[in-house]
Amino acid sequence: MITYLNGKLVEKNPANVVIECNGIGYYVHISLQTYSKIGSQESIKIYTYLSIKEDSHTLYGFADTQERELFKQLISVSGVGTNTARMMLSSMTSSELVSSIASNNVTSLTSIKGIGGKTAQRIILDLKDKILKTSDTLDNKSGLMNNTIKNEALSALVVLGFDKKMAESALTKILLKEPYITNVEELIKKSLKSF
């Protein structure tokens, strides 16, 4: 199938784009997350997913492969269609969504339009293990960076007078819930709130 489009951005709206590739214009549905990442580029590469139903062939586009994979995982859940998955990716960033699912945060998922309590629980039940495996792979790639950030934050907390074991425990919990933190200051602020 069509895995990506590389061409000229002809039209751009918050919900869709038109990309011209070799004289053919492709109408692609996008999330707000992708919309903000595209910016004002004239030439664009967008990763796609083709949804085929009896009455339509619909092309969905994503700024990166991680967002596309998350979209595919979301639509694999019973009761979550392509429009709902796109709404979810428009309401939260991929990392926020992954974090919400990994930490069983039903409240943040139900804050998304069209997601009720039962659907949120089904998403968590179906995807938590898959997402944890995927984020483990991502953590292995960024593990050194996470360890460096954690060590710097731990040193700062110890200097501030906190118990080393308590501080380490707090930092570990925060990084498990939010594995995408890349800023030492942000990690220290979050850990200070947890004491």
N, C-alpha and C positions, 0 to 999 in steps of 0.2 A: 504494500500500500504506500501512500504518500507519507514519508517520514519527516521531511522538512521542505520548506520553500525558501529559495534564495533569489531575491529579485528586488524590484523597485516598489517602494511604498507609495501607492497611488492615493489611497484614502485612509484616514485614521479616525475612529470614533472610540469612545470608552468601551463599547460592547463588541466592535468588529473592526477589521481592517480589510483593505483590498490590496493584494500584492500582484504585480505584473511579472510573470516569468515567461520569457520567450513569446511575447505577444498575447499571452492568455492571462486574464485577470481572475484571481482566486479570491472568493469572499470567505473570510476566516473569522469565526467567532472567537473572542478573546476575553480574558478576565481583566479586572482593573489592575491586578498585579502586573500582568504582561503589558498593559497599556502604559503604565508608569515607567516600565523598564525600556520600552521602545524609544521613548523620547522623540526627538525630531530627526531621526535618521532618514536619509533618502533611500539608501540601499539597506536591505534588511534580510536577516536569516531567522526564520521562525520555525520551531519544531511543531509538528502537527499530529492530530489524531483524527481519523475519519470514522464518524459514527454512521453506520448503515442500518436504516430501518426500512420497512415495507414502503413507506410513502416519502422517504427523504434520504439524501446523502448529505451529511453536515460535517464541515471541516472545522475543527477547533485548533487554535494556535497557542503556543506557549513560548515565553522568552528563553526558557532553558529546559533541559531534559528532566531536572528534578521536579519541576512543576507538572510536566506531562506525566511522569510516573505516579505522582500523587493523585492526579486527576484519574488515571486508569485504576488506581487502587480504590478511590472513592466510588467510581461507577460500578465496581465489582460488588459493592454492598447492596443487598436487596433493598429496594425502596429509594435508592439514590440514583437519579437519572443524570444525564449530561448537564441539563440546566441547573440542577441543584448543586452539582459538583463545581460548576463554573461560579455559582453564587458564593459557595464556600471559599473558593480561591480569590474571589473579589472582596470578600469581607475580612479575610485574614491573609497574612503572608504565609508561604509554605512552612517556614520554620515555626510560626505561631500555631498553625494547624497541627503540625507534627507534635509539637510540645503539648497541645491540648489533648490529643488522642493518647499520647504516651503516658500522660499523668492523670488519665481518667477524668478530665475536666468537662463534665457534662454541661455545666453552667455556661462556659464559654462557647461550646458548640450550639447550645439552644439559643444563644444571643444572635445567631445567624438566621436571617429571614428564611422561613420554610423548613427549619430543622426543629422538630419537636423532641420531647424527652426520649421516646422510644427509638426514634431514628438515631439520635445522638448515642444512646447506649448500644445500638446495633453496630454503629460505625466503630465505636471503641472496641467492642467485642470482636468484630471481624478483622480490624486492622492493627490493633495494638501490637501483636506479635510481629507482623510483617514490618511495621514501622520501626520497632525496636531493632530488628535485624538490619534494616536499611540504615538506621542512624548509627548502629554499631560500626558498619562499614565506613560511614562518614567520619565517625569518631576516630577510627583507626587512621584515616588520612589526616585528620586534624588533631589527633591525640597529643602530639608534641606541643602544639600551640595551646591546647587546653591545659596540659600539665604546667606549662610555663606561666600561664595566666593564674592558675590555681596557686602555684608556689609563690608568685608575687603577691597575690591577695592575702595568702596565709601569713607571709612575712609582715605585711602591713598591719594585719589584725593583731598579731603577737606584739608588735611594737606599740599598738594602741592599748595593750594591756589585757587582751582576751586570752583565755586558756587555749593552748595549741590544739588539744584534742577536740574541744568544743568547736573551735573555729574551723578545723579540718572537716568535721562532720557536717557543719552548716554549709560549707563550700561544696562538698560532695553532693548534698541534697539539691542544692541550687543547680549545679551543672547537670545532674540527672534529669531535672525537670526542664531545664533550658540549655540544651547542649550547644546552642549556637551563639552563646555569649562570647564575644571576642575582645571585650574591653575590660581591663582590670578595674577601672573606677566603677563601672556598672556592677561588676561582680561584688566589689566591696560594699557598695550601697545596698544591694539586695541582701547581703549577708548581715549587715548591721540591723536591717529591719527584722531579721529572723531571730535575733537574740532577745 
